[in-house]
Amino acid sequence: YQRRVHGMYRMSMIAMLCPDPTLDRTKLIKLSLIHDLAEAIVGDVTPHKAVNEAVGVPHLTPQEKLAKEQEAAYEFRKVLDGNPHAQELYDLAAEFNAAETAEAKFVHDLDRFEMIITADEYEKAQTHDLSGFFDSTKGKFKHPFVQELDAVLRQERDVRRLNESKGDAVDTLA
């Protein structure tokens, strides 16, 4: 859960920095905080069967995952019955899952972007090549701000990997 909380916090901070005046920043922050709420019940299911199997999560089709997340959001609303904010949380989860508003689409971009930030951090800390995460998101970001952030991250990663490969070549020669 710590990893999920870290991701929601990072997404919320990026949402706060979004320079797009056409987006409601407060809603961006709320959607960033709520977007993984259903995963607390459903689990962190990806659309990639091999990834799910590797981490011991059952594979679900996108439609099955959405149905489970909607069911989980409904369960949270029931648990919070009587709380004046229960309906708002439910509505935000529904908005994120529907991905129809500009804010929900932006937060979906942030969710994918946060995934590759995490992959980059793992690559820095370990020797694993996590190019698959970068490949799966290449060209998928819709919002210009997230596209800019993505370009910077990819450039920094490319430079780091080039420097690492030069270091390996020097080590081999020594």
Steps between C-alpha positions, in 0.01 A plus 500: 500500500788739562587493129139581409488790748831632366359493147179680596701766682734550204206519259327755723811716511536490121130586470559805720773613261290458185515830313186435292238764597222300330529222760356515851811443716298418811322226309834378359634464853186323624500261203870431556429409861194286427613322183654199678238469772333202334836327464509466878228236451555386140880497506742664262396325181670598176379426147811286453435135581870414549545782751193391695615138508850601608366682806229245578200711396228336292476634147186698422383642171466879499121458528532262797743735672269798449202302634697397811618858557144630467383237746778597741405869476141405579619300803699800625191717465301249707771486768505880518120524508405801707823685428416819310790439259420138410310592185775737386760222533276265306439761229873572469578128464228471236636805316852358500383159378286651224800707381275740311576836662814696421605465865453123505695464176783710646512284814510186285805654332650568843434142609694365201774758547536418868543135402804581287645732765485201734652272236781753455562507875518119509743500209723748683493293820534158338649357185169400342409629155141621521473623143167319464334761719644780289410322176141449617449874556695646209279738303200436730499824697232740381550815705786732393622551859534125558658464155765754606565319828523170312751642252722627782486168688580299186791730410646476851459121492669475160796707621529293819487172308759624251732603783445164671584312180816709457596413857442131426719526191780662702468229768524232233818653357664530842 
